[in-house]
């Protein structure tokens, strides 16, 4: 292989590597832009879910569970407490 062909192959490989790097950076930037758009769209819903989770509405206690462990628990006024039967699956 002559030195000219070797030099051309070396240049093509270098350009190819830089091309892959450039495409990777561009694609990553586009993905981050899309993620930022989706985050801005979903942010109000995420804040609403966090507020809804902070208010407990129901408490289900297994009938076999000792009630002593709930002695120190303070519940809001509108919480519905129900005792449920859970069957053990074998």
N, C-alpha and C positions, 0 to 999 in steps of 0.2 A: 504494500500500500504506500503510495507516495505521500509526501508530507502535505501536499495541497489537499488531497482527499481527506487525510486525517484531520487537518485544520478545519475543513468544511463540516465534517461530522461532529467535531468538538463544538463548533459554533451552533450547529443545529440542536445538539443536546442541551447546551446552555440556554438557548432561546426557549426550548421546550420546557425545561425546568422552571424558568422564570414565568413562562406562560401558565403553567399549572399553578404556580404560587399566586399569580395575579388573579386567575379565575377563582381560586379558593378564597382569597381575600374578598373579592367582589361578591361572591355567593354568600359568604358569611355575613357580610355587611347587609345584604338584602334580607337574609333571614332575621338578623337583629332588628331591622326596620319593621318587618312584619310582626315580630314578637312584641315590639313596643306598641304597634297599632292595636293588636289584640289585647294587650294589657290595659291600655287606655279604655277600650270598649268594655272589658270585663270588670274593671275596678269598682264601679258603682255596685254591681251585683255582689262582688266579694265582700264589700263593706256591709251590705245588707245581710248577707249570710252570717257574718261575724256578729252582728247585732242580734239576729234571731237566735243564734246559738247561746247567747248570754242569758236568755230568758228560758228557764226550764218550765215546761208545761205539764209533764207527766213523769211519774216515777214508778217503775215496775219492780217489785221485790218478789223474789221466789219465796214460796211458802216454807220451804225447808231452811231458809237462811235465818240466822239468829237476828232478832230485831234489836239486840243490844248494840250492834255496831252502828245503828242509825240514831243513837241517843243524842249525840251532840250536833246532829245535822239540823240546820235551820232552813226551812223551805219558804219560798214566796207564797202569798195567799192563794193564788189561783192554780196551784199545782195539784193535779189529780194523782193520788197514790193508789195503786192497785196491787193486789197480791196474786201472783200467777203460779200455776202449776207447770213445772218443766219436767218432762219425762226424759230419763237418761237413755240415750241411744247406745246400743251395744253393737 
